[in-house]
Every structure is written in structure tokens, then in C-alpha cells.
Amino acid sequence: MRIVTVIPAFNEERTVESVVRGALEHGDVIVVDDGSTDQTGKLAEMAGARVVRHPENRGKGAALKTGISEALRGSCDVIVFMDADGQHDPSLIPRLAGAVNGGDFIIGSRFIESNHDNMPLHRQLSNRITTWILRLATGYSITDSQSGFRAISAEYAHLIVDIPYDDYVYESEAICETSRHRLRIAEVPVTCKYGDEKSYIGAADVVQYIRFVIRLFLRRLSATGT
């Protein structure tokens, strides 16, 4: 199985090297430096990753789409997505990639086998709300809609390249898009390490997510009406 790991990164010079080195043990690595103002891109390149740079910060969704497009220019069977801040354990990459055989789109869930115990309470609350919304909208019995540790069959990855969102809404819309194309979805248990990592989600992102939810339910009502 040929695995390419895509890592969106913005000002993650403290952790990106170790994340890249861990991911390289399981296949090629593409780091999308999303307009970092520190040494993120340089350090990722030195660690062995193929680095694609955005001249300015465009958002996590934009970085993921750039990474997918770059991965699809080569040859791979599975694309794995993970964060650059050290929260995700690279040794679990084969677990996600291997699960693609049982589903077209895989989510690494922190809510299976009680792996969410160390998750900050505000994250648990927001995750449960968004997961409930997406379960209702898609029919998928998912437990962790906000996990950034994911995998998708390269055969279907093109379906989530043209999603219009460039920010964090992209990851939710990717689940909706897999539903519209009737792809299989599955979850595997993963652990996550929390530290003093920065959050780049601001008020504008919250407003954008509310708009996304409204559009999501309008789409569902329209589909129900037909």
C-alpha cells in the first residue's frame, strides 16, 4: 500500500520536524506551509518532506486541498491527513490507511475506547454539537467530526478537492461531500496529545460555521421536499 501523508502547517516550527520524521516511516510526506512566518517550511524540508508553500495564510482547508492535489500528481493508494502540532501519533498512520479497505473515508476518532479523557471540555462540547449536526445531515454514525487525523482512498480524493471552503469548515464539508457521493465511512480509535498548542479559530470562523450549518439544513430540507 502506497501512503502519502498530507500535513497542513502554519507556524509549527517547534513540532513539524518530529511529525514529519515519524510520518516518513510509513510513506511519502507532503507538508503544505500555509504562509508561515517562522521556519516551518525550511525545517519540514530538512526533515525530508516535500514542501508546498502558500505565499500567505489561506486557511487549513486551502492547505488540505493543495496537499491533496499535490498527492494526486504522483502515485498512491491512500492519502492520510494529520496535523503538524504534534497532537497526532504518526505510528497510527498504518491503522488509518489500513482501514481504508473497510471504508472509502476514515476518521481517527478520539471518542472510541474513551480516548478523549484528556480533551479540553470546550473542545468536547463543540465536537459533540458538530458531530450531532453532521450525523443528522449525513446519516453517518460518526463519533468525532472534528478529528483532523483522517484517511481517504486516492481513488476518491478528487471528490473533496473542489470544496469551496478554505477554513476549518472544510473538514465538516468533506464529510458531507462523501455522503453526497455515497462513499463508505468508518472510524478507527486514535489517541491525541494536548499541550499548549495555539488555536487559530476566531470569531470569523465561528460565524462561517454557523452559515455552513444553515446551508446544510437548507440543503437537507430541499432534498426532503423533493
C-alpha positions as CSV (number, residue, x, y, z in Angstrom):
1,M,0.0,0.0,0.0
2,R,1.5,3.3,-1.1
3,I,0.7,6.0,1.5
4,V,1.1,9.8,1.2
5,T,0.7,11.8,4.4
6,V,-0.5,15.4,3.9
7,I,0.3,17.8,6.7
8,P,-1.1,21.4,6.7
9,A,1.2,23.6,8.7
10,F,1.1,27.2,9.9
11,N,3.9,28.4,12.3
12,E,4.6,25.0,13.7
13,E,8.5,25.1,13.8
14,R,8.6,23.6,17.2
15,T,7.0,20.3,16.2
16,V,6.9,19.9,12.5
17,E,10.3,18.1,12.2
18,S,9.4,15.3,14.6
19,V,6.0,14.9,13.0
20,V,7.5,14.7,9.5
21,R,10.2,12.2,10.6
22,G,7.5,10.0,12.2
23,A,5.2,10.1,9.2
24,L,8.1,9.3,6.8
25,E,8.4,5.9,8.3
26,H,5.2,5.0,6.6
27,G,5.5,6.6,3.2
28,D,5.9,10.0,1.4
29,V,5.1,13.2,3.2
30,I,3.8,16.4,1.8
31,V,3.8,19.5,4.1
32,V,1.8,22.5,3.0
33,D,3.3,25.5,4.6
34,D,0.3,27.8,4.8
35,G,2.0,31.2,4.8
36,S,4.1,30.6,7.9
37,T,6.3,33.5,9.2
38,D,8.7,31.2,11.0
39,Q,11.0,28.3,9.9
40,T,8.2,25.7,9.5
41,G,8.7,25.1,5.7
42,K,12.5,25.0,6.0
43,L,12.5,22.6,8.9
44,A,9.9,20.3,7.2
45,E,12.1,20.2,4.1
46,M,15.2,19.4,6.1
47,A,13.3,16.6,7.8
48,G,12.6,15.0,4.4
49,A,9.1,16.2,3.5
50,R,8.1,17.6,0.1
51,V,7.1,21.1,0.9
52,V,4.5,23.2,-1.0
53,R,4.3,26.8,0.1
54,H,1.4,29.3,0.1
55,P,2.7,32.8,-0.1
56,E,0.2,33.9,2.5
57,N,-2.0,32.2,5.1
58,R,-5.1,30.9,3.3
59,G,-6.6,28.5,5.9
60,K,-6.5,24.9,6.8
61,G,-9.0,23.8,4.2
62,A,-7.0,25.5,1.5
63,A,-3.8,23.8,2.7
64,L,-5.5,20.4,2.7
65,K,-6.8,20.9,-0.8
66,T,-3.3,21.9,-2.0
67,G,-1.9,18.8,-0.4
68,I,-4.5,16.5,-2.0
69,S,-3.8,18.0,-5.4
70,E,-0.1,17.5,-5.0
71,A,-0.5,13.9,-3.8
72,L,-2.7,13.1,-6.8
73,R,0.0,14.2,-9.1
74,G,2.0,11.2,-8.0
75,S,1.1,7.6,-7.4
76,C,-0.5,6.5,-4.2
77,D,-3.3,4.3,-2.8
78,V,-4.2,6.2,0.3
79,I,-3.9,9.8,1.5
80,V,-3.6,10.3,5.2
81,F,-4.2,13.8,6.8
82,M,-2.6,14.8,10.1
83,D,-1.8,18.0,12.0
84,A,1.7,19.4,12.4
85,D,1.4,20.4,16.0
86,G,2.3,17.0,17.5
87,Q,-1.2,16.1,18.6
88,H,-1.4,13.1,16.3
89,D,0.8,10.0,16.7
90,P,2.5,9.1,13.4
91,S,2.7,5.5,14.4
92,L,-1.0,5.3,13.9
93,I,-0.8,6.1,10.2
94,P,-0.9,2.4,9.2
95,R,-4.0,1.9,11.3
96,L,-5.9,4.6,9.4
97,A,-4.5,3.7,6.0
98,G,-5.3,0.0,6.5
99,A,-8.8,0.8,7.5
100,V,-9.5,2.3,4.0
101,N,-10.0,-1.3,2.9
102,G,-13.2,-1.3,5.0
103,G,-14.3,2.2,4.1
104,D,-13.5,4.9,1.5
105,F,-13.1,7.6,4.1
106,I,-11.6,7.0,7.5
107,I,-11.8,9.2,10.6
108,G,-9.5,8.7,13.5
109,S,-11.9,9.0,16.4
110,R,-10.8,10.2,19.9
111,F,-14.3,9.1,21.2
112,I,-13.8,5.4,20.8
113,E,-12.4,3.4,23.7
114,S,-12.5,6.5,25.9
115,N,-9.5,8.2,24.2
116,H,-11.0,11.7,24.7
117,D,-10.4,11.8,28.5
118,N,-7.7,14.5,28.2
119,M,-9.6,16.6,25.7
120,P,-10.3,20.1,27.0
121,L,-14.0,20.4,27.9
122,H,-14.8,23.2,25.5
123,R,-13.5,21.0,22.6
124,Q,-15.6,18.1,23.8
125,L,-18.7,20.3,23.8
126,S,-18.1,21.8,20.4
127,N,-17.2,18.4,18.9
128,R,-20.4,16.8,20.3
129,I,-22.5,19.6,18.8
130,T,-21.0,19.5,15.4
131,T,-20.9,15.7,15.3
132,W,-24.6,15.6,16.1
133,I,-25.3,18.1,13.3
134,L,-23.3,16.1,10.8
135,R,-24.9,12.7,11.9
136,L,-28.3,14.2,11.3
137,A,-27.3,15.7,8.0
138,T,-25.4,12.7,6.5
139,G,-26.8,9.7,8.3
140,Y,-23.3,8.6,9.2
141,S,-22.9,7.1,12.7
142,I,-19.7,9.1,13.4
143,T,-18.4,10.0,16.8
144,D,-15.7,12.5,16.1
145,S,-16.5,15.0,13.3
146,Q,-13.6,17.4,14.2
147,S,-10.7,15.0,14.1
148,G,-8.0,16.1,11.7
149,F,-6.5,12.7,11.6
150,R,-8.1,11.1,8.6
151,A,-7.5,8.9,5.5
152,I,-9.2,8.6,2.2
153,S,-8.8,6.3,-0.8
154,A,-6.8,8.0,-3.5
155,E,-9.4,6.8,-5.9
156,Y,-12.0,9.2,-4.3
157,A,-9.8,12.0,-3.1
158,H,-10.6,14.2,-6.1
159,L,-14.1,14.5,-4.7
160,I,-13.0,16.7,-1.8
161,V,-10.6,18.9,-3.8
162,D,-13.2,21.4,-5.1
163,I,-15.0,22.1,-1.8
164,P,-15.4,25.9,-1.7
165,Y,-14.4,26.4,2.0
166,D,-10.8,27.3,2.8
167,D,-11.0,27.4,6.6
168,Y,-11.9,24.8,9.2
169,V,-15.4,24.4,7.8
170,Y,-13.7,22.4,5.0
171,E,-13.3,19.3,7.3
172,S,-17.0,19.2,8.0
173,E,-18.0,19.8,4.4
174,A,-15.7,16.9,3.4
175,I,-17.8,14.6,5.4
176,C,-21.0,16.0,3.8
177,E,-19.4,15.6,0.3
178,T,-18.5,11.9,1.0
179,S,-22.2,11.5,1.9
180,R,-23.5,13.1,-1.3
181,H,-21.3,10.7,-3.3
182,R,-22.4,7.8,-1.1
183,L,-18.9,6.8,-0.1
184,R,-18.4,4.4,2.8
185,I,-17.1,6.0,6.0
186,A,-15.6,4.3,9.0
187,E,-13.8,5.3,12.2
188,V,-10.8,3.8,14.0
189,P,-9.7,4.7,17.6
190,V,-6.8,7.1,17.9
191,T,-5.2,8.9,20.8
192,C,-4.4,12.6,20.8
193,K,-1.9,14.6,22.9
194,Y,-2.9,18.1,24.0
195,G,-0.4,20.7,25.1
196,D,-0.1,24.4,24.8
197,E,-0.8,24.5,21.1
198,K,-2.3,27.6,19.7
199,S,-5.9,27.8,18.3
200,Y,-6.3,29.7,15.1
201,I,-10.1,29.6,15.2
202,G,-11.5,33.1,15.6
203,A,-14.9,34.8,15.7
204,A,-15.0,34.9,11.9
205,D,-14.6,31.1,11.8
206,V,-17.5,30.7,14.2
207,V,-19.7,32.9,12.0
208,Q,-18.7,31.0,8.9
209,Y,-19.5,27.7,10.6
210,I,-23.0,29.0,11.6
211,R,-23.6,29.9,7.9
212,F,-22.4,26.4,6.9
213,V,-24.9,24.8,9.3
214,I,-27.7,26.9,8.0
215,R,-26.9,26.0,4.4
216,L,-26.5,22.4,5.4
217,F,-30.0,22.2,6.8
218,L,-31.5,24.1,3.9
219,R,-30.0,21.5,1.6
220,R,-31.4,18.7,3.7
221,L,-34.9,20.4,3.7
222,S,-34.7,20.8,-0.1
223,A,-33.7,17.2,-0.6
224,T,-36.5,16.0,1.7
225,G,-39.0,18.2,-0.2
226,T,-38.1,16.5,-3.4
